Amino acid sequence: MVTTLRPQHLRRYRDIARLLIKYGRSDLVSQVGLDGLDGLTIDTGSADPQTQVAEDAAQLTDDLEAMGPTFIKLGQLLSTRGDLISPAYAKALSRLQDDVEPFSYSEVERIVEEQLGVRISKAFGSFDATPLASASLGQVHRAEMRDGRQVVVKVQRPGIKEQIAEDMDALAELAAVLDRHSEAGRRFGFGDMLEQFRRSLVQELDYRVEASNLVRLGRILRRYDRLVVPKPVEDYTTSVLLTMEYVAGCKVTDIGPLRRLDLDGAALAEQLFRGYLDQILVEGFFHADPHPGNVLLTDDDRLALVDLGMVARVPKAMRESLVKLLLGLSEADGPATAEAAIALGQPLDEFDRDAFTAQASELVERQQGVALGDLDAGSLVTAILRISGDTGLRLPAELSMLGKALLNLDQVANALDPSFEPDAAIKAHSSEIMQGQMRASSGSVFSSLLEARDFVEQLPSRVNKVMDALAQGEFHVNVKAFDEAEMLRGLQKLANRLTMGLVLAALIIGAAMLMRVPTSSKILGYPAVAIICFLAAGGGGLLLLVSIVRSDRHIKEKTKVGGKRK
């Protein structure tokens, strides 16, 4: 199979093909049709031995960093996909650093002045030329406003949007071909995955979106006194420039032994976890990248959440399934956890439900009670993703974002309090998690109430679908263990009665409209045609009523006879 390659993307095609060949996926290169590119050699030998897996995984991070910002971000996304890559590669990619050489201060000055429309010395009281941090998408400088406020200014890297757009075009073309012509593409849906990744990157490249995220997250967490979110300066923010208040602090992983003695790490970890449960399960909006570099311990012993370029949104229906998933994990209920995961996903044709349920149940029961210091809570979600990929269940991309957030969150909580256990926090705060959905007790009772509410909410739409199918002649019934012919006769009677009811309704409406038509032909002072329609509708309605009564009486007699025979 050969695909059409765009000449302007040949360099990127070659880079991607070399990467796939190097790490044992030459089959995908052949399926996409890249094996014919100049300079590529397909190695058909055996895969690297197991002892080389860790080294290869570490080397992959270096290769992705060398390929540029798009592939750095892609590697970070892949680190959450336990269904696509092995645990060794996921662990290595989770440490992928988004830290590159800064661009010149002259470029920073040009961009700031161009965006604000004034000289940088007029906009700020002071502006540090040396960046606090430099990433693939932009870099951050400390500054002081004219009124004395301490701020940080994030400036987007020049030309980064064009570079990412070109890379995404090349990746999208390859993903589309893989989805059409490979088993891996059909199972995992690379096109959908890449589209979700593209949307995330587009939002991350618009700093106005990040400013809005800061405001929204600050509103969600305002009731937590130990959590703080920096506020943006709206007048100094554009699509490529973000100004927000400066929060003095250090990474939670850089806390020294003396500082730790006076720190209430347990209370900080508790509030952080509760705040994230609110974000995910109540608000459906959460900070998707809470790695230690984005969670700072402030000078007044609070936790600051920074860098909100990457956020995730969880639809309401998915939130309810996530509640059931977390309740299943906290209660060590493997079957309930499996059912919640199935409700979240899309079963493929080859989905093995029994195998998925068995493996997920074993995972939950085996890991239950393990302390956070020994187990990352996010690894459970990642493991479920891996099991789903093996058994033919396609889980939504939002769940992989949740897995990444939990993996990073576990690292932060572990640094604050190694004894913290997520399952205990879920049990202790389950009633608070459920606010905004319904008030009930935790565990199986709450799950049953959610299912009952789902049934009531979805009943009207399901009835509409049945009636639409009947009207369009597409209604199919698969019946076992009773008389199909009798059921079809019953359906035919039902259809006849519905049709007659519609005709009678039309006669009545038509007669009412004809009452207003002036005519010389009248009966009892009313238009004759209208009276005839009314009489016809009345006669037909009476006949329909008699038919229904007789039919019901016949059914009752038949039921009594059948009961006596038994």
C-alpha positions, 0 to 999 in steps of 0.5 A: 500500500502506498500513500500520497506524500506531500513534497513539503512534508518529506523531511518530517515523513523521513524523521517519523519513519526513522523513529518508528524503525528504530523502535521496532515498528517498521510494520507501520512504516510499510503500511503507511508506504514510507518504506520507499523513501530515500535513505531508509533501511527496514530492519527485519531482524528481531526486536531488542532484548528485554535488557535493552528496553529501559535504555531504548525508552530513555533514548526515545526521550532524547530523540523526541526532544531533538525532533522539536516541540510538537514531538516533545508534546506528543511524547508527553501525551504518549506517556499517558497511553498505557494501551499504546506503549509498554510501562517502561516507555511510559515511565521514560516519557513521563520524565520528558523535559520541555526545557530548551534554549531561550530565544534572545531578549531582543525578540522578547522586547520586540514581541512585547512592544508589538503586542502592547503597542508601547515601549517595554519601559513604558509598560513595565517598571522593570523587566528582567532580561534573563528568563525564569524558564524557557520551554518549547512553546515560550519562555517566562520573564519576571517583571514589575508593573508601573504600580509596583505589582510583581508579575511574570510575563510569558512570551510565545516563541517566534514562529512556533505556531507555523512549525507546529501546524506543519508537523500536525499536518504531516502527522494527520496524514499518516494517522489517517492512512494508518486508521484505514489500512492497519489493525493498530489504527483501527483498534486505537483510532490514531486520527481521533487521538491526534485530533484531541492532541491538536485541539489541546495544542491549539488552546495551549498556543493561545495565551488568552485561553490560558488566562481564562483557565486561570480565572476559572480554576481560581473560582473553582478552588476559592474555598480551599485556603491552602491552594492558590492560582495566580490571577492574570493581568487582562490588559497585558494579555494577548494570544502570544503574551500572558501577564499574571501575578508573581507567586514566590515559591519553590517546587514541592520536590525541592523542599529541604529537610528543615522546611519540611519539619515546619510544614503540614504536608498531610493537610496540603496533600489532602486539600490538593487531592480534594481540590482535584476531585472537585475539578474532575468530578464536579466541575468537569474542568481540571488542570491536566499537567500538575507535575512538580514544576507546575505546583509550587510551595509558596513562602506562606506554606500554600500550594500554587498551581501554575501553567494552565496551558493544558487543561481537560474537560470532562462531559457530564455523562463521563463524570458520572461514570468516573464517579462509579470508577473511583468508587469501584477502586476505593471499594475494591469492587472489581466488577463495578470498576470494569462496568464503569470503564466499559460505560466510558469506552467504545467496544470494538467488534472483537471486544472480549468483555469477559477478559476485560472484566476479569483482568480489571477485577484482578488489578483492582483487588491486587492493588487495593490498600497499597499506600501512595508511597508504593503505588501511583494512583494514576498507574491504576488508570494507566493499567486499565487503559492497557487492558482495554487496548489488549481486549478491544475496548477504546477508551476516550482520550479524556481518560488518558488525560486524567491518568496523566494528571493523577500520575503527576498529582501522586508525585506531588502528594507523595513529596508532601506526605508519603503516607497519603492514600487516595482511596481513603480520600475518596471514601472520606470525601465521597459525599462532597464529590457528589455535590452537584449530581445528587445527595446519597451515601457512597458505595453501591447505593449511590451507584444504583441511584445514579443508574436509576436516574440515568434510566429515567432521564434516558427513557423519553429519548429511547421511546422517541427512537422506537417510535421513529424506527416504527415510522420509518419501517426500520424497527427490528425485534429479536425474540427468543422463547415465545410466539413471534407470529403472535407478537407481530399480529399484536404490533400490527394491531397497535400500528392500525390503532395508531393510524386510525387515531391519527386519521380521527385527529385529522378529521377533528382538526379539519372540521374545526378549521372548516367551521370558519369557512362561509357556506350556504350548506348548513346543518343545525346552523353550522357548515355541513362539511364540518358537521359531517367530519365531526360525526365521522370522527365521533363514529370512528372514535366510538368504533375504536373504543369498542374494538379496544374494550373487546380486544382487552376482554379477549386478552383477559379471558385468554390469560385466565384460561392459560393460568388455569391450564398451568 
